[in-house]
Amino acid sequence: MEKSVRTVYAQHESEKIIEKSRFLTYSAHVETEEEARAFLAQIRSAHSLATHVCYAFIADKTGNLQRFSDDGEPQGTAGVPILEVLKAKKLYETAVAVVRYFGGIKLGAGGLVRAYSSSAAENLDGADIRVLEMCEEYKITVEYTGVDSLQKYVSTHTCSLLSTDYGMKVDFLIAVKKKEAESFLTGLIDYMQGRVKTEKGREYYAPFKE
């Protein structure tokens, strides 16, 4: 059974001031190292005058593809703290960049660790977090007389109605979590008293709210 994966679903921005330095934090969903690098390039382009653009990302579903950078801050005071926040929140396929505009007051190593950690944590607390679950698609075919019953069944279960095709019969394309598919189909056939045809389609990860 494929694991569920927590991830940032949409790009999120936050800002805080610490000892006159501005810390602008961005988080985003990334599925490859290339996507993570493109996200970072976008942030650097938007903040070309910033003192530092520090980051960390975990760009896969297993946690094997991890990268981080202090970008000129003292070693271990920025990139690793951001990465540790990602790990603590159990987030994957997620990148975080913290942009610093130096305000003239040095924070010291401990202060920098706290600043970058808190900037990342506060940003992620406000981000749209979704859980990626392995799903199975099914084409469910019913007679026109069974449409209302099928729609009622679907409305009371955790699944996504992707499309409806009205022809000689009615075809519903539905995505359901793989771990719930067996009980979903068994319940559907029972509810419809067997007057339904199901055909399995593809499998893929899809986002669900926590």
N, C-alpha and C positions, 0 to 999 in steps of 0.2 A: 504494500500500500504506500503510495507516494505521500510524503510529508506535507503538512500545511505550512505555509510560509507567510510571515508577517512582513509587510512592506509599506513604504510611503507610496500612496496612490497618485498624488498630484504634487507638483512643485509648490513649496511653501517658503515664505520669507518672514524673517523676524529681525528685530534690532534691539540692542541695549547699549547703554553707555556705562563704561566702567573706568573710573579715574580719568575722565575726559577722552578716553579712547572709544571710538565707535566700533561696535562689533555687529556686522550684518551677516546673518546666517541664512543659508539656502539649503533646502533638502529636496531631493527628487528621486523618482523611480528610475532605475537603470537596470538593464538586463544583460549587459556585456561591459567589458572594460572600455570598448570603443565608445559606448554611450556615456559612460562615466567621464571619459576624457573630453567628450564633446560638451557635456554639461559644465565641466570645469573651465573649458575654453570660453564658454559663453559668459561665465561669471567673471573671469579675468578680463575679458573684453569690456564688460560693463564697468569694471572697477580698475582701470589701467593705472590709476594714480594711488591705489591702496598700498599701504606699507607691507601687508602680508595677505596672502590668500591661502589659508591652511585648509586641509581637507582629509577626509577618510571615506572610503567606500567599501562595501561588500557587494560585489556585482554578480553574485550567483545565488542559487537556492540552497547551497550546501555550506557556505561560509569558507570555502577554499580560496576564493578569489578576493583577497583583501589587499588594499593599498592605502597609504597615508603619507602625508607630507607636513613638515613644520614650516616650510617655505621661509626660512631665514630666522624664525624664532629659535630660542635655545632648544637643543635636541631633547625630545621627549615631552615638550611642554604644550604641544598643540595637536599634532596629527594623532598620536597614540591616545590622548584623552578623548578626542572625538570618536575614534574607533571603539574605545571602551564603552562609550555611551551607546553606540549602535549594538554592540554585543549585549550590553545589559538590558536593552529593550528588545532583544531578540529580533532585530530587523535584518532582512536580507534584500538583495536587489535594491539597495538604497545608497545614495551618495549624500554627503553633507559637506558643504564648503562654508568656512567662516572667514569673512573679510574683515581685516582690522585696519582702521585709520588711526594711527598713533596720535595720542593727545598730549604728549609731552611728559607724562608721568610713567616711570618704569614700574612694572607690577611685580617683578621678581619671579623666580621659577614657579613657586607655589601659587602665586597670584595668577600667572598665565594659565596654569593647569586648571584652576578653578574657573577662570574666565572662559576658556574654550569649552570646558566640560559643560558649564551652565548654559552657555550660548547654544550648544548643540542640543542639550536636553530640553530646554525651554522651546526651541523651535520644533522639535519632534513631538513634544506634548501637544502642540497646537496643529500639527499636520494631520492630514486625512490618512489614517492608517487602515489598510484593508488586509484581509487574510486571503491569500491565494490558495484555492482548493482545486485538486484535480477533479474535473467534471467529465461527465459523459453526455453526449447529445443523443436524443431519441426523436425519431419521427413517429408521432402518435396519430393514427388514423381512426376516425369515427364517422358514423353516419350523421347526417344533419340533426337527427333526433337526439343524438348524444352530445351535442356541442355544449349545451348549458351545464350538463352534469360534469363534463370534462373540465370546463372552465372553473366550476366550483371546486373540484378536487385540486386543481392546480393552485387556486387562490389560497388554499389552506395548507400548502406545503412550501418548503424552502426550495424553490426552483426558479428558473428564468424562462419565460415564454419568449422565444426569439422571433418567431414568425408564424403566421397562419395562412394557409393556402386553401381557398375554396374552389373545389372542382366537382367531380362526380361525388366525391366524399370530401371530408375536411381533414387536412393534414396540419398538425401542430408540431413545430420544432421546439423542443424543450431541452434545456440543460439542467442537470441535476448533479449534486455532489456525488462523486464515485462511491464514497463510503455509505451513502444513503440510497443508492440507485436500486439495489435489490428490494429493499422494503418499500420504496416508492412504487416500483413496478408491480410488486405483489399486491399492494394496497389498491393501486389503480385498477388492476384487472378484477379484483374483488368488488370494488366500488361500482365499476361499470358492468358488473355481472358478465364479464367475458366479451362484451360487445365493443372491443377495441383491439387494434392491431398495433404492435410496437416494433420498431426497427432501429437497432443501435447504429449510431454514427461515430464521429470522431471523439477523441479524448484530448483534453487540454486544461491548462490552469486558467481559472477565472477568479476575479476579485469579489469578495463578499465583505460587508461591513461586520465589524466585531460585535 
